[in-house]
Amino acid sequence: MDFSLTEEHKLIEKAAKDFGFREISPTIKENDAKNYFDKSILKKLGDAGFLGICIPKKYGGQGADYISLGLVCQGLERVDSSLRVIMSVHTGLNSLALLQWGTEEQKKKYLIPQAKGEKIAGFGLTEPNAGSDVMNIQATAKKEGDFYILNGEKTWISLADVADNFLVFAKMGEKVSAFIVERSFKGFSSSSIHGKLGMRAGNTGSISFQDLKVPKENLLGKEGDGIKIALSAIDSGRFTVAAGAVGLIEACLEESVIYAKQREAFGKEIGKHELVQQMIGKMAASLEVGKLLVYKAGWLKNEGMRNTKETSLAKWVNCNNAFDSANDAIQIFGAYGYSNEFNVERYFRNSRGAVIYEGTREIHTILQAEYALGYREDKPLSNPLPAYPSE
Ligand SMILES: Cc1cc2nc3c(=O)[nH]c(=O)nc-3n(C[C@H](O)[C@H](O)[C@H](O)COP(=O)(O)OP(=O)(O)OC[C@H]3O[C@@H](n4cnc5c(N)ncnc54)[C@H](O)[C@@H]3O)c2cc1C
């Protein structure tokens, strides 16, 4: 068993972290306060090669492995969660689903520009009346000649107002199918959600389809494959969220350690008070546990092995721990932690969302309990994500 990162892994992690500190840190407080999504960051992420990090070179990516994808997410979320969310939807939920399920034509037309960062991608599954209960989605698709006609609304969609392409799920009778939808298609509209608790420097909104004509070539997989596609995409999305949470825990730990050594109370650094140490110790443990869970899930992905259970566990545990770490970080900072003078207040608000999206805490609890009880078992997929390295 080898737990070490390669030199390439270390460079990738450092590059992502440096990118965050260079490109995001100087403006994040202001952007977060103004609920401003800085679109220029998308091109910079693309130019840095992050958006296609684990996409094979022949499809315009960097050809790195899935651990590298995790390290990019970890490095970016060390600075701000909204930056990692871009990776989660563009690369995790959309581009990897195209790699897994797309035809060669679809990969040429959509995956290559997305891997290069020339086009930005989103993922539209959630609806106003259907989140965890995906089978309850109401958006419809009807085949008419060479087109599918889509009607419906998706909400809480990351990058709703900025992505060029979306992977969208709609019902054909009782079955769900997946479609590649371009913003430019007639009948597409989007709007932003305002008043979010966190992720304020990110873009989240709704997308709607009114008699939207999707060419039949844009059906992903076969008719009725939608749920399989959504669940496999979510295996990748959850992995990026789990890895990002490690970055957030790291941020809480590093910044709490600095503060705990500067602030004094009762004649000594607060870091020397045992109850403060308890919080720091818990963060340190969460960081190590988080890395191990992500590396294991990433290794399974590299091997082309089913990782639904391990990825769910990593996402569940790491997002809970990130939220607890941010909560404790505020406690360590005392009243200062309660204002946006320090980052921990933002980490706290941002970390709350990840306990909801990509499977709520309750859904992951149920999944893990069902695996333990033997009510649920993962079988190898007939069409897995390509192992690393893929040709
Ligand atoms: C910042 C942000 C970004 C997002 N980005 C995207 C995106 O890009 N694309 C996308 O498609 N979606 C996105 N989402 C939506 C997200 O995936 C959903 O919010 C999530 O799936 C939960 O669905 P819901 O909010 O409808 O809650 P519901 O499913 O209505 O759940 C409400 C509550 O009931 C609980 N509950 C539900 N079912 C059960 C059960 N069987 N047993 C016990 N408890 C249960 C839940 O755990 C939760 O506590 C985003 C959400 C947020 C907050």
The ligand as an SDF file (V2000), in Angstrom:
LIG
                    3D

 53 58  0  0  0  0  0  0  0  0999 V2000
  -25.2980   25.9480   -3.5710 C   0  0  0  0  0  0  0  0  0  0  0  0
  -26.0480   24.8360   -4.2510 C   0  0  0  0  0  0  0  0  0  0  0  0
  -25.6740   24.4620   -5.5360 C   0  0  0  0  0  0  0  0  0  0  0  0
  -26.3870   23.4480   -6.2010 C   0  0  0  0  0  0  0  0  0  0  0  0
  -26.0250   23.1240   -7.4970 N   0  0  0  0  0  0  0  0  0  0  0  0
  -26.7730   22.2000   -8.1810 C   0  0  0  0  0  0  0  0  0  0  0  0
  -26.4820   21.9190   -9.5580 C   0  0  0  0  0  0  0  0  0  0  0  0
  -25.5470   22.4590  -10.1480 O   0  0  0  0  0  0  0  0  0  0  0  0
  -27.2990   21.0290  -10.2100 N   0  0  0  0  0  0  0  0  0  0  0  0
  -28.3500   20.4110   -9.6090 C   0  0  0  0  0  0  0  0  0  0  0  0
  -29.0380   19.6260  -10.2650 O   0  0  0  0  0  0  0  0  0  0  0  0
  -28.6360   20.6540   -8.2910 N   0  0  0  0  0  0  0  0  0  0  0  0
  -27.8790   21.5350   -7.5750 C   0  0  0  0  0  0  0  0  0  0  0  0
  -28.1890   21.8170   -6.2560 N   0  0  0  0  0  0  0  0  0  0  0  0
  -29.3620   21.2020   -5.6380 C   0  0  0  0  0  0  0  0  0  0  0  0
  -29.0270   20.0730   -4.6860 C   0  0  0  0  0  0  0  0  0  0  0  0
  -28.5190   18.9730   -5.3710 O   0  0  0  0  0  0  0  0  0  0  0  0
  -30.3140   19.7530   -3.8870 C   0  0  0  0  0  0  0  0  0  0  0  0
  -30.5360   20.8470   -3.0250 O   0  0  0  0  0  0  0  0  0  0  0  0
  -30.1890   18.4580   -3.1060 C   0  0  0  0  0  0  0  0  0  0  0  0
  -30.2290   17.3520   -3.9540 O   0  0  0  0  0  0  0  0  0  0  0  0
  -31.3310   18.3180   -2.0590 C   0  0  0  0  0  0  0  0  0  0  0  0
  -32.5650   18.5060   -2.6570 O   0  0  0  0  0  0  0  0  0  0  0  0
  -33.6200   19.5530   -2.0530 P   0  0  0  0  0  0  0  0  0  0  0  0
  -32.8880   20.8200   -1.7710 O   0  0  0  0  0  0  0  0  0  0  0  0
  -34.7580   19.5930   -2.9780 O   0  0  0  0  0  0  0  0  0  0  0  0
  -34.0450   18.9490   -0.6760 O   0  0  0  0  0  0  0  0  0  0  0  0
  -35.1160   17.7780   -0.4390 P   0  0  0  0  0  0  0  0  0  0  0  0
  -34.7620   16.5930   -1.2460 O   0  0  0  0  0  0  0  0  0  0  0  0
  -36.4780   18.3290   -0.5810 O   0  0  0  0  0  0  0  0  0  0  0  0
  -34.8550   17.4670    1.0970 O   0  0  0  0  0  0  0  0  0  0  0  0
  -35.3320   18.2900    2.1550 C   0  0  0  0  0  0  0  0  0  0  0  0
  -34.9530   17.6180    3.4680 C   0  0  0  0  0  0  0  0  0  0  0  0
  -35.5950   16.3290    3.5430 O   0  0  0  0  0  0  0  0  0  0  0  0
  -34.6100   15.3320    3.7470 C   0  0  0  0  0  0  0  0  0  0  0  0
  -34.9860   14.0960    3.0660 N   0  0  0  0  0  0  0  0  0  0  0  0
  -35.3600   13.9230    1.7750 C   0  0  0  0  0  0  0  0  0  0  0  0
  -35.5890   12.6430    1.4970 N   0  0  0  0  0  0  0  0  0  0  0  0
  -35.3480   11.9630    2.6470 C   0  0  0  0  0  0  0  0  0  0  0  0
  -35.3850   10.6000    3.0210 C   0  0  0  0  0  0  0  0  0  0  0  0
  -35.7040    9.6310    2.1480 N   0  0  0  0  0  0  0  0  0  0  0  0
  -35.0660   10.2630    4.2900 N   0  0  0  0  0  0  0  0  0  0  0  0
  -34.7100   11.2270    5.1880 C   0  0  0  0  0  0  0  0  0  0  0  0
  -34.6470   12.5230    4.9010 N   0  0  0  0  0  0  0  0  0  0  0  0
  -34.9580   12.8920    3.6450 C   0  0  0  0  0  0  0  0  0  0  0  0
  -33.3180   15.8930    3.1760 C   0  0  0  0  0  0  0  0  0  0  0  0
  -32.1800   15.2580    3.7020 O   0  0  0  0  0  0  0  0  0  0  0  0
  -33.4520   17.3520    3.6020 C   0  0  0  0  0  0  0  0  0  0  0  0
  -33.0390   17.4850    4.9140 O   0  0  0  0  0  0  0  0  0  0  0  0
  -27.4690   22.8030   -5.5580 C   0  0  0  0  0  0  0  0  0  0  0  0
  -27.8190   23.1820   -4.2400 C   0  0  0  0  0  0  0  0  0  0  0  0
  -27.1270   24.1730   -3.5950 C   0  0  0  0  0  0  0  0  0  0  0  0
  -27.5200   24.5530   -2.1950 C   0  0  0  0  0  0  0  0  0  0  0  0
  1  2  1  0
  2  3  1  0
  2 52  2  0
  3  4  2  0
  4  5  1  0
  4 50  1  0
  5  6  2  0
  6  7  1  0
  6 13  1  0
  7  8  2  0
  7  9  1  0
  9 10  1  0
 10 11  2  0
 10 12  1  0
 12 13  2  0
 13 14  1  0
 14 15  1  0
 14 50  1  0
 15 16  1  0
 16 17  1  0
 16 18  1  0
 18 19  1  0
 18 20  1  0
 20 21  1  0
 20 22  1  0
 22 23  1  0
 23 24  1  0
 24 25  2  0
 24 26  1  0
 24 27  1  0
 27 28  1  0
 28 29  2  0
 28 30  1  0
 28 31  1  0
 31 32  1  0
 32 33  1  0
 33 34  1  0
 33 48  1  0
 34 35  1  0
 35 36  1  0
 35 46  1  0
 36 37  1  0
 36 45  1  0
 37 38  2  0
 38 39  1  0
 39 40  1  0
 39 45  2  0
 40 41  1  0
 40 42  2  0
 42 43  1  0
 43 44  2  0
 44 45  1  0
 46 47  1  0
 46 48  1  0
 48 49  1  0
 50 51  2  0
 51 52  1  0
 52 53  1  0
M  END
$$$$
